[in-house]
């Protein structure tokens, strides 16, 4: 899948899965994902967490027109884009198969 199609699919999935999500809750989610990326114990775990940062940043930028989202998303593209997009595609397969719950305004997958 090309990057444009993948990004469009992510935003549409997010709107359908989290219709009442707010920019504020996405900013909290970004903070959470950045902490997870910073403490990931291995390169493969860091890649998974950076895929989450990409997804959350994309949603902030495209769904909520957040300056923070635009900036993070733009900077995610300095990484090896082919490798990053592969990680994002894999992570989206996982995300689509998860059950999500709203915990204090932030969506988390069951078992988090």
JOWOQUI-V39417 format. One record per backbone hydrogen bond with DSSP energy under -0.5 kcal/mol. NH is the residue of the N-H (numbers start at 1). CO is the residue of the C=O. Records with the same first field share a line. If there is no record, write none. Layout:
BEGIN
NH=CO, CO
END
This chain:
BEGIN
6=2
7=3
8=4
9=5
10=6
11=7
12=8
13=9
14=10
15=11
16=12
17=13
18=14
21=18
26=22
27=23
28=24
29=25
30=26
31=27
32=28
33=29
34=30
35=31
36=32
37=33
38=34
39=35
40=36, 37
46=42
47=43
48=44
49=45
50=46
51=47
52=48
53=49
54=50
55=51
56=52
57=53
58=54
59=55
60=56
61=57
62=58
63=59
64=59, 60
65=61
66=60
70=66
71=67
72=68
73=69
74=70
75=71
76=72
77=73, 74
78=75
79=76
81=79
84=80
85=81
86=82
87=83
88=84
89=85
90=86
91=87
92=88
93=89
94=90
95=91
96=92
97=93, 94
98=95
101=108
103=101, 106
104=102
106=103
108=101
110=99
112=109
END
